[in-house]
Amino acid sequence: GKIEASIRFDDTPGLWHAFWMLPSDPVDSWPISGEIDILEYVGNQPNEIFTTVHFADGLGNHRWIGLEYPFFTNEFHLYAVEWDENSITWFIDGEERVQVLRNNDLISATWPFDAEFHMLLNTAVGGNLGGDVNTQSFQTDKFMQVDFVRVYQAL
């Protein structure tokens, strides 16, 4: 199917905005059961957004495949993934950005993306990816606004 959301967010260091997915009934601990990051903005790397899948290799070690892109100002943009049994493809504003194929040697033996996943939209403050929080930068409103979320099922 396809999952998309129209989102805008501020670029304050210390924030960690995310539109992502986790397995609804994980068969094992993270990252063995997988994670799909449709969009992540991490404040400790300002001016960048990420699209990533997290999984484990055959020994249970954390692995990931993904790309980073320049941050797109504080305007609404459409972030999406198309996902089937053999691939996950990311889109930003309708433009294909990256595709992960099941037959990729790094993930083929442990592909965890056959299960049901659920969506999360959140903003965290601080943490290992959000980075240091400068209270001076929090003197004005901070935001992640979601205009809509759409889910399409493949027939």
Backbone torsions as a table, in degrees:
resi	resn	phi	psi	omega
1	GLY	NA	-166.3	-179.2
2	LYS	-135.5	140.5	177.8
3	ILE	-129.8	131.3	-179.6
4	GLU	-146.2	154.2	176.3
5	ALA	-147.4	142.5	172.8
6	SER	-95.5	116.2	-171.7
7	ILE	-135.4	145.6	167.3
8	ARG	-134.7	148.6	-177.8
9	PHE	-155.3	158.7	179.7
10	ASP	-85.8	166.8	-173.3
11	ASP	-113.2	40.7	-178.2
12	THR	-74.4	127.1	173.1
13	PRO	-57.2	140.4	-177.5
14	GLY	101.4	-13.8	177.4
15	LEU	-98.5	155.1	-178.6
16	TRP	-139.2	90.7	179.7
17	HIS	-85.5	141.1	-178.6
18	ALA	-150.0	144.4	170.0
19	PHE	-128.7	107.6	-167.9
20	TRP	-149.5	176.8	-175.9
21	MET	-139.7	142.7	175.0
22	LEU	-129.7	156.7	177.0
23	PRO	-64.8	137.7	-178.5
24	SER	-72.3	-30.7	179.3
25	ASP	-136.2	75.5	-173.4
26	PRO	-60.3	139.4	178.5
27	VAL	-85.9	-13.4	-179.5
28	ASP	-157.1	-178.5	-178.9
29	SER	-73.9	167.2	176.0
30	TRP	-72.3	139.3	4.9
31	PRO	-97.4	9.2	-174.3
32	ILE	-55.9	-38.9	-179.1
33	SER	-83.2	-5.9	173.1
34	GLY	93.8	160.3	174.7
35	GLU	-154.0	139.1	176.9
36	ILE	-119.6	114.3	176.2
37	ASP	-96.9	105.8	178.7
38	ILE	-72.5	-38.0	178.7
39	LEU	-154.9	132.5	168.2
40	GLU	-137.0	131.4	167.8
41	TYR	-110.9	122.1	-178.9
42	VAL	-114.7	122.5	-172.5
43	GLY	-64.3	-20.6	178.5
44	ASN	-82.8	-1.6	172.2
45	GLN	-132.0	69.7	-173.9
46	PRO	-58.6	154.4	177.8
47	ASN	71.5	20.2	175.9
48	GLU	-136.8	146.0	170.3
49	ILE	-122.9	158.3	-175.0
50	PHE	-128.5	147.6	168.9
51	THR	-126.6	125.0	-169.1
52	THR	-151.9	149.6	162.7
53	VAL	-114.1	139.8	176.1
54	HIS	-114.3	141.1	-178.4
55	PHE	-160.4	-177.0	178.0
56	ALA	-121.6	149.1	173.6
57	ASP	-79.5	-176.4	-177.5
58	GLY	-62.2	-16.8	178.6
59	LEU	-98.7	3.2	-180.0
60	GLY	85.7	7.8	179.8
61	ASN	-79.4	139.5	179.2
62	HIS	-62.8	128.3	174.7
63	ARG	-132.7	158.2	176.2
64	TRP	-150.9	156.4	173.6
65	ILE	-133.0	130.6	179.0
66	GLY	-179.3	178.3	179.9
67	LEU	-137.3	160.9	174.8
68	GLU	-116.7	151.5	-177.3
69	TYR	-136.3	158.2	175.6
70	PRO	-63.7	145.3	175.2
71	PHE	-65.5	139.8	-174.4
72	PHE	-103.2	59.1	178.9
73	THR	49.1	-173.5	-176.5
74	ASN	-94.9	32.8	-179.5
75	GLU	-102.5	163.0	177.0
76	PHE	-67.9	137.3	173.9
77	HIS	-137.9	154.8	-177.9
78	LEU	-98.9	116.6	179.6
79	TYR	-110.0	130.8	-173.7
80	ALA	-147.9	156.7	167.6
81	VAL	-132.4	143.7	166.8
82	GLU	-111.4	133.0	-168.2
83	TRP	-138.5	127.7	172.8
84	ASP	-138.9	-172.2	-174.3
85	GLU	-67.3	-14.1	-176.1
86	ASN	-120.2	-4.6	-177.0
87	SER	-163.1	158.7	170.1
88	ILE	-131.2	126.6	-176.9
89	THR	-124.4	131.1	-179.8
90	TRP	-101.0	145.3	177.3
91	PHE	-133.4	142.1	169.9
92	ILE	-126.3	121.3	-176.7
93	ASP	53.0	40.1	176.6
94	GLY	81.1	-4.9	-179.3
95	GLU	-96.6	124.2	178.3
96	GLU	-63.2	131.1	-177.1
97	ARG	-109.9	-42.5	-178.6
98	VAL	-160.6	154.3	177.4
99	GLN	-136.0	135.9	174.2
100	VAL	-111.0	124.1	-179.0
101	LEU	-101.0	142.7	179.6
102	ARG	-58.6	-32.5	-177.3
103	ASN	-82.9	7.1	173.4
104	ASN	-61.2	128.4	-175.9
105	ASP	-55.4	-30.9	-177.2
106	LEU	-69.6	-27.5	-172.2
107	ILE	-123.1	-12.3	-170.4
108	SER	-58.2	-36.4	-176.4
109	ALA	-76.3	-19.7	-174.5
110	THR	-127.3	14.7	-177.2
111	TRP	-43.6	109.5	-176.9
112	PRO	-97.4	9.8	-167.9
113	PHE	-97.3	32.3	174.8
114	ASP	-99.3	-5.1	-177.4
115	ALA	-90.6	171.4	172.9
116	GLU	-76.2	135.8	177.4
117	PHE	-119.5	157.6	173.9
118	HIS	-121.9	158.2	-177.0
119	MET	-93.2	149.8	172.1
120	LEU	-134.1	139.4	171.1
121	LEU	-128.0	121.5	-176.6
122	ASN	-156.6	164.0	170.5
123	THR	-126.8	123.4	175.3
124	ALA	-104.3	156.3	177.6
125	VAL	-115.6	122.8	179.7
126	GLY	77.5	-155.7	179.9
127	GLY	91.1	-179.0	-175.5
128	ASN	-66.0	-28.7	177.7
129	LEU	-102.7	-30.2	178.3
130	GLY	-65.8	-37.2	178.2
131	GLY	90.8	-174.2	-179.4
132	ASP	-64.5	141.5	179.3
133	VAL	-100.0	119.8	176.1
134	ASN	-99.3	108.7	-175.1
135	THR	-61.1	-23.9	176.7
136	GLN	-63.2	-34.4	-179.1
137	SER	-75.7	-7.7	-179.5
138	PHE	-101.6	22.2	179.6
139	GLN	-77.7	-16.0	177.1
140	THR	-118.9	167.6	-178.6
141	ASP	-61.8	139.1	174.2
142	LYS	-112.3	150.8	-171.9
143	PHE	-154.3	153.9	160.2
144	MET	-134.8	110.3	-179.0
145	GLN	-105.2	133.0	179.3
146	VAL	-113.5	116.6	178.8
147	ASP	-76.4	-46.1	177.2
148	PHE	-159.9	159.5	171.2
149	VAL	-128.6	133.5	178.7
150	ARG	-129.0	141.6	177.5
151	VAL	-127.0	127.4	179.0
152	TYR	-117.9	133.9	178.0
153	GLN	-98.7	132.6	175.3
154	ALA	-70.0	141.2	179.9
155	LEU	-93.3	NA	NA
